[in-house]
Amino acid sequence: MADGARAAPNLRWWQQAGAAWEAEVARRKRYRLPYHMEEVFLAEYFARQAPARVLEFGCGFGRHLRYLRQIEGLEVHGFDQSASLVEQMGAWAEPAWIGERVRVGEPLGPLPYPDAHFDVVFTVSVLIHNRPDDVPALLRELLRVCRGHLLLVENPVVTETVFFSE
């Protein structure tokens, strides 16, 4: 990992321990309304954007890709730094779809897409898990691959947030 030493421990946690995240999200959805609100908001927002090519940066196990790919006219793609999280998509998506639509790569490096490739690029609770000093470069890269809307859905820092500023 080119930025691994600089990005540790926050990004390294997602690479190494992120596989437990799907179960944690399911647990939190039982008592945290914002998880449901995000899904309703995103489904409604993207239904109004179609037809569109969409990238979720920080797609993890595909929580949002799973329902967004059902919206007619959307071509959804995902990018994540954690192979263990992306592997979990095999429970709901065909290997060919994952191979065609989802990429795993360096979190702070250039994304493997051409300039202005996507109509909409979005993140959900991703920026909060990055060091503040890394956010400007990350946003520049998301803007580079976006030709339309950049949608950033974040949550406040809570005791459950895995975030390191050092």
Secondary structure as a PSIPRED ss2 file (coil, helix, strand):
# PSIPRED VFORMAT (PSIPRED V4.0)

   1 M C   1.000  0.000  0.000
   2 A C   1.000  0.000  0.000
   3 D C   1.000  0.000  0.000
   4 G H   0.000  1.000  0.000
   5 A H   0.000  1.000  0.000
   6 R H   0.000  1.000  0.000
   7 A H   0.000  1.000  0.000
   8 A C   1.000  0.000  0.000
   9 P C   1.000  0.000  0.000
  10 N H   0.000  1.000  0.000
  11 L H   0.000  1.000  0.000
  12 R H   0.000  1.000  0.000
  13 W H   0.000  1.000  0.000
  14 W H   0.000  1.000  0.000
  15 Q H   0.000  1.000  0.000
  16 Q H   0.000  1.000  0.000
  17 A H   0.000  1.000  0.000
  18 G H   0.000  1.000  0.000
  19 A H   0.000  1.000  0.000
  20 A H   0.000  1.000  0.000
  21 W H   0.000  1.000  0.000
  22 E H   0.000  1.000  0.000
  23 A H   0.000  1.000  0.000
  24 E H   0.000  1.000  0.000
  25 V H   0.000  1.000  0.000
  26 A H   0.000  1.000  0.000
  27 R H   0.000  1.000  0.000
  28 R H   0.000  1.000  0.000
  29 K H   0.000  1.000  0.000
  30 R C   1.000  0.000  0.000
  31 Y C   1.000  0.000  0.000
  32 R C   1.000  0.000  0.000
  33 L H   0.000  1.000  0.000
  34 P H   0.000  1.000  0.000
  35 Y H   0.000  1.000  0.000
  36 H H   0.000  1.000  0.000
  37 M H   0.000  1.000  0.000
  38 E H   0.000  1.000  0.000
  39 E H   0.000  1.000  0.000
  40 V H   0.000  1.000  0.000
  41 F H   0.000  1.000  0.000
  42 L H   0.000  1.000  0.000
  43 A H   0.000  1.000  0.000
  44 E H   0.000  1.000  0.000
  45 Y H   0.000  1.000  0.000
  46 F H   0.000  1.000  0.000
  47 A H   0.000  1.000  0.000
  48 R H   0.000  1.000  0.000
  49 Q H   0.000  1.000  0.000
  50 A C   1.000  0.000  0.000
  51 P C   1.000  0.000  0.000
  52 A E   0.000  0.000  1.000
  53 R E   0.000  0.000  1.000
  54 V E   0.000  0.000  1.000
  55 L E   0.000  0.000  1.000
  56 E E   0.000  0.000  1.000
  57 F E   0.000  0.000  1.000
  58 G C   1.000  0.000  0.000
  59 C C   1.000  0.000  0.000
  60 G C   1.000  0.000  0.000
  61 F C   1.000  0.000  0.000
  62 G C   1.000  0.000  0.000
  63 R H   0.000  1.000  0.000
  64 H H   0.000  1.000  0.000
  65 L H   0.000  1.000  0.000
  66 R H   0.000  1.000  0.000
  67 Y H   0.000  1.000  0.000
  68 L H   0.000  1.000  0.000
  69 R C   1.000  0.000  0.000
  70 Q C   1.000  0.000  0.000
  71 I C   1.000  0.000  0.000
  72 E C   1.000  0.000  0.000
  73 G C   1.000  0.000  0.000
  74 L E   0.000  0.000  1.000
  75 E E   0.000  0.000  1.000
  76 V E   0.000  0.000  1.000
  77 H E   0.000  0.000  1.000
  78 G E   0.000  0.000  1.000
  79 F E   0.000  0.000  1.000
  80 D E   0.000  0.000  1.000
  81 Q C   1.000  0.000  0.000
  82 S C   1.000  0.000  0.000
  83 A H   0.000  1.000  0.000
  84 S H   0.000  1.000  0.000
  85 L H   0.000  1.000  0.000
  86 V H   0.000  1.000  0.000
  87 E H   0.000  1.000  0.000
  88 Q H   0.000  1.000  0.000
  89 M H   0.000  1.000  0.000
  90 G H   0.000  1.000  0.000
  91 A H   0.000  1.000  0.000
  92 W C   1.000  0.000  0.000
  93 A C   1.000  0.000  0.000
  94 E C   1.000  0.000  0.000
  95 P H   0.000  1.000  0.000
  96 A H   0.000  1.000  0.000
  97 W H   0.000  1.000  0.000
  98 I H   0.000  1.000  0.000
  99 G H   0.000  1.000  0.000
 100 E H   0.000  1.000  0.000
 101 R H   0.000  1.000  0.000
 102 V E   0.000  0.000  1.000
 103 R E   0.000  0.000  1.000
 104 V E   0.000  0.000  1.000
 105 G C   1.000  0.000  0.000
 106 E C   1.000  0.000  0.000
 107 P C   1.000  0.000  0.000
 108 L C   1.000  0.000  0.000
 109 G C   1.000  0.000  0.000
 110 P C   1.000  0.000  0.000
 111 L C   1.000  0.000  0.000
 112 P C   1.000  0.000  0.000
 113 Y C   1.000  0.000  0.000
 114 P C   1.000  0.000  0.000
 115 D C   1.000  0.000  0.000
 116 A C   1.000  0.000  0.000
 117 H C   1.000  0.000  0.000
 118 F E   0.000  0.000  1.000
 119 D E   0.000  0.000  1.000
 120 V E   0.000  0.000  1.000
 121 V E   0.000  0.000  1.000
 122 F E   0.000  0.000  1.000
 123 T E   0.000  0.000  1.000
 124 V E   0.000  0.000  1.000
 125 S C   1.000  0.000  0.000
 126 V C   1.000  0.000  0.000
 127 L H   0.000  1.000  0.000
 128 I H   0.000  1.000  0.000
 129 H H   0.000  1.000  0.000
 130 N C   1.000  0.000  0.000
 131 R C   1.000  0.000  0.000
 132 P H   0.000  1.000  0.000
 133 D H   0.000  1.000  0.000
 134 D H   0.000  1.000  0.000
 135 V H   0.000  1.000  0.000
 136 P H   0.000  1.000  0.000
 137 A H   0.000  1.000  0.000
 138 L H   0.000  1.000  0.000
 139 L H   0.000  1.000  0.000
 140 R H   0.000  1.000  0.000
 141 E H   0.000  1.000  0.000
 142 L H   0.000  1.000  0.000
 143 L H   0.000  1.000  0.000
 144 R H   0.000  1.000  0.000
 145 V C   1.000  0.000  0.000
 146 C E   0.000  0.000  1.000
 147 R E   0.000  0.000  1.000
 148 G E   0.000  0.000  1.000
 149 H E   0.000  0.000  1.000
 150 L E   0.000  0.000  1.000
 151 L E   0.000  0.000  1.000
 152 L E   0.000  0.000  1.000
 153 V E   0.000  0.000  1.000
 154 E C   1.000  0.000  0.000
 155 N C   1.000  0.000  0.000
 156 P C   1.000  0.000  0.000
 157 V C   1.000  0.000  0.000
 158 V C   1.000  0.000  0.000
 159 T C   1.000  0.000  0.000
 160 E C   1.000  0.000  0.000
 161 T C   1.000  0.000  0.000
 162 V C   1.000  0.000  0.000
 163 F C   1.000  0.000  0.000
 164 F C   1.000  0.000  0.000
 165 S C   1.000  0.000  0.000
 166 E C   1.000  0.000  0.000
